[in-house]
Amino acid sequence: MIGSSFRIAFCLAVALGAAACTRGTDLPPSSAASAGGDQPANFQLVTDIPIPSGATMDNDRSLILSDRDRWTGRVVLTLYNSANEVTAFYQQQMPNFGWQPMMSVTAETSVLTYVRGDRAATVQVERRTVYGSLVSVTVAPKQSDSSGGGYDSAPAPRAAPSGGIRSEQLAPPSSRR
């Protein structure tokens, strides 16, 4: 009885693992040296961001509108490299693709922000539960200066409230639940 239960559980685990593997597209690596060069035509979805070696695009979570170097959307990649290695890869390679770094936060989930011309890119790198990392690259048109929230203009300083700062005691929590 125990042997048959183990076989059923093992077959189920293998089937689930195989099903999980079919939801992605293997992408060839790209760097500034190979951008637009030797990639097969059917994989040239985006050419203006670096793709690490061994990357698999998560088709269910990715959305690419347009193609090549004028796309907008999100590319979600799974990798077997550590989150620290992937973060260092993007910090090194994004400027090689013409992206200017604007902000970076390296933590358990790292967030890197870049601009290139009239577009902005956010690279989010997080550790996967079991092994490797998950990368989400979101690219969209940046806000124009006329909208008041663009990257090129600093927000105008605001004066402190005229009424000063008040301090009030918080009410005790209600005993009812």
C-alpha positions in Angstrom: 0.0 0.0 0.0 2.8 2.4 0.9 4.7 1.5 -2.3 1.7 2.3 -4.5 1.0 5.6 -2.7 4.6 6.5 -3.2 4.4 5.7 -6.9 1.3 7.7 -7.4 2.8 10.7 -5.6 6.0 10.4 -7.6 4.1 10.2 -10.9 2.0 13.2 -9.9 5.1 15.2 -9.0 6.8 14.4 -12.3 3.6 15.3 -14.3 3.3 18.6 -12.4 7.0 19.4 -13.0 6.6 18.6 -16.7 3.5 20.8 -17.0 5.3 23.7 -15.2 8.2 23.5 -17.6 5.9 23.9 -20.7 4.7 27.4 -19.7 8.0 29.2 -20.6 10.0 30.1 -23.6 13.8 29.6 -23.5 15.5 32.8 -24.5 19.0 33.1 -25.9 21.4 35.2 -23.8 22.1 38.7 -25.0 24.7 41.3 -24.1 25.7 44.5 -25.6 28.1 42.6 -27.9 25.4 40.3 -29.3 22.4 42.6 -29.3 20.6 42.1 -32.6 23.4 39.9 -33.8 23.2 36.1 -33.8 19.8 35.6 -32.2 17.3 33.5 -34.1 14.6 35.7 -35.7 11.8 34.0 -33.7 13.4 35.0 -30.4 14.0 38.6 -31.2 11.0 39.8 -29.2 13.0 42.5 -27.4 16.5 43.7 -28.3 17.0 46.6 -26.0 17.4 44.8 -22.7 20.0 42.2 -21.7 18.9 38.6 -21.4 21.0 36.4 -19.0 22.2 33.0 -20.1 19.8 30.3 -19.2 16.7 32.6 -19.0 13.3 31.3 -19.6 10.4 33.7 -20.3 7.3 33.1 -18.2 4.7 33.3 -21.0 1.7 33.6 -18.6 3.1 36.6 -16.7 4.8 38.4 -19.6 3.1 41.0 -21.9 5.0 42.5 -24.8 3.3 45.1 -26.9 5.2 45.9 -30.2 8.6 44.4 -30.5 12.4 44.8 -30.7 13.5 48.1 -29.1 10.2 50.0 -29.1 8.2 47.7 -27.0 6.1 48.4 -23.9 5.1 45.9 -21.3 6.6 43.3 -18.9 9.0 40.4 -19.5 9.2 37.9 -16.6 12.2 35.6 -16.6 13.1 32.6 -14.4 16.8 31.9 -13.9 18.9 29.4 -12.0 21.4 32.1 -11.0 21.2 33.6 -7.6 19.3 36.9 -7.1 22.7 38.7 -6.3 24.3 37.4 -9.5 21.3 38.5 -11.6 21.1 42.0 -9.9 24.9 42.5 -10.6 24.3 41.3 -14.2 21.6 44.0 -14.8 23.5 46.7 -13.1 26.5 46.0 -15.4 24.6 45.3 -18.7 21.7 47.8 -18.7 24.1 50.8 -19.3 25.7 48.8 -22.2 22.2 48.8 -23.9 21.9 52.6 -23.5 19.9 52.7 -20.3 20.8 55.4 -17.8 20.6 54.3 -14.1 18.2 56.4 -12.0 17.7 54.5 -8.8 18.5 51.1 -7.3 17.5 49.3 -4.1 19.3 46.1 -3.4 17.6 44.0 -0.8 15.7 40.7 -0.6 13.8 42.0 -3.6 16.0 44.3 -5.6 14.6 47.1 -7.8 16.6 48.9 -10.4 15.2 51.9 -12.4 16.6 53.1 -15.7 15.7 55.6 -18.4 16.5 55.6 -22.1 15.2 58.4 -24.3 11.5 58.7 -23.8 11.1 55.3 -22.0 11.7 54.1 -18.4 12.5 50.5 -17.3 12.2 48.9 -13.9 14.1 45.6 -13.2 12.8 43.7 -10.2 14.9 40.7 -9.1 13.7 38.4 -6.3 14.8 35.1 -4.9 12.7 32.0 -6.0 11.4 29.8 -3.3 13.4 26.7 -4.2 16.4 27.7 -6.3 17.3 30.6 -8.6 15.6 34.0 -9.2 12.7 35.6 -10.8 13.2 38.8 -12.9 10.5 41.2 -14.0 11.5 43.9 -16.5 8.8 46.5 -17.1 9.3 49.1 -19.8 6.9 52.0 -20.5 7.0 55.5 -21.8 8.2 57.9 -19.1 6.0 60.7 -18.0 6.5 64.0 -19.9 7.6 67.1 -18.0 4.3 68.8 -18.8 2.5 66.3 -16.6 4.5 67.3 -13.6 5.8 63.9 -12.7 8.6 63.3 -15.1 12.0 61.9 -14.2 13.9 65.0 -15.5 12.3 67.5 -13.2 12.6 67.7 -9.4 9.4 68.2 -7.5 8.9 71.7 -6.1 9.5 72.0 -2.4 6.4 72.4 -0.3 6.1 74.5 2.8 5.3 72.9 6.2 1.7 73.1 7.3 0.9 76.5 8.8 -0.9 75.0 11.8 2.2 73.4 13.1 2.4 69.8 14.3 -0.1 68.4 16.8 0.3 65.4 19.0 -2.8 63.5 20.2 -3.1 60.3 22.2 -4.5 57.3 20.4 -7.8 56.0 21.7 -7.5 52.6 23.5 -8.4 49.6 21.3 -12.0 48.4 21.4 -12.6 45.4 23.6 -15.2 44.0 21.1 -14.1 41.7 18.3 
